[in-house]
Amino acid sequence: MREMFRVWTEKIMTFGLEVIFEQRQGYRAALMRGLLSVVSKLVLLVGVKARRFLYNVRILRDSTLGVQVIAIGNLTYGGTGKTPVVEKFARELQDQGRTVAILSRGYRSTPPPLRKRFLNKLLFRDDSNPPRVVSDGKSLLLDSETAGDEPYMLASNLKDVVVLVDKDRVKSGRYAIEKFGCDTLLLDDGFQYWKLRGRRQDIVLIDRQQPFGNEMMMPRGTLREPPSHLARANYIFITKSDGKTEELRQRITQYNSTAGIIECIHHPLYFEDVFTGKRSEIDLIKGRKVASLSGIAQPESFEQSLATLGGIMVYSKRFADHHRFTQQEILNAINRSKKRQAELIVTTQKDAVRFPKIDRRDLPIYFVRVEIKILSGAKDFQDCVRKICFR
């Protein structure tokens, strides 16, 4: 039953994206876009502006936990390369002597039982369950399905950083302080999380390739907030930069002329076999026939990166963002890749944590490990870290 629900959810998401980006034509698709446009206006008015006003006048109350808070997020849904930026901040702050906890809501993770959540809401009762501890800063304690793929990936890459999952990040922040002695809280996907304030720095990521999506508010578009809300940002990262960002920078400064702007790319480090853990140099795919397999928001960017590394792309298979792969899907990808004479399959690390175990080894499957490399604005990044560390 759960698998059927997942399949239907992904089909609906895929159909919705095709409508939003006008890949579906005809009367029905046009009618749906019209209806979504109306809903988008309501979302902007009620879900964003009215809610922000209620926080500003203190009708909706935020919380201060007495520690540094760094909220890293987007204006759009998905695809900006947020996880490596969260990792870079966590590593840098930990190296500077801070005790860091990453707080995630755990999108697509396994939630607490529905009956218990419903009862808590019905009785206006706070959820008494402690947050899920993905990592205690010493050991990886949960799998990717329970934790969510991004928290699991962060915990795997950052062995000495606490990673917690809970929708209520005030609760998980308090838990991080009391149980682990954390003095710095990183809110993964936290720009719209206004409930936790304190000594806060807001970091916003903008994808150079699609800075503001299709320029429309959800559900007609991919914007969570209008571009003018960049005014709240302390620092702005332009991700996947090619150095030609003059026009984008000009637009950013229209909304926020004081924020530090940092340009960066996702720099590939090495390839790692998904099942054996064997690592290979980054020139592994140069001149070789490659197949790609992914379930991310912007697969085109990933596939282009493989071509840039010298891979000859002969096959690609895309699934919906956060797709949890089945054994049969992996086997199908192997068979189809072999038919096109692919020598290996490459996926992302974020996808690799959602792979099931399989016994076949006739075509190796690698993920590419990446990190953020700053192209310009390194001084702004160091200023940001210094402000956090010495406040």
PyMOL commands that set and color helices and strands:
alter all, ss='L'
color gray80, all
select helices_A, chain A and resi 2-20+27-56+82-95+114-122+144-147+149-157+169-180+227-232+246-255+282-285+299-308+327-339+349-352+378-390
alter helices_A, ss='H'
color red, helices_A
select strands_A, chain A and resi 68-74+100-104+132-136+162-165+184-188+199-207+235-239+260-273+279-280+289-294+312-318+344-348+365-376
alter strands_A, ss='S'
color yellow, strands_A
deselect
rebuild
show_as cartoon
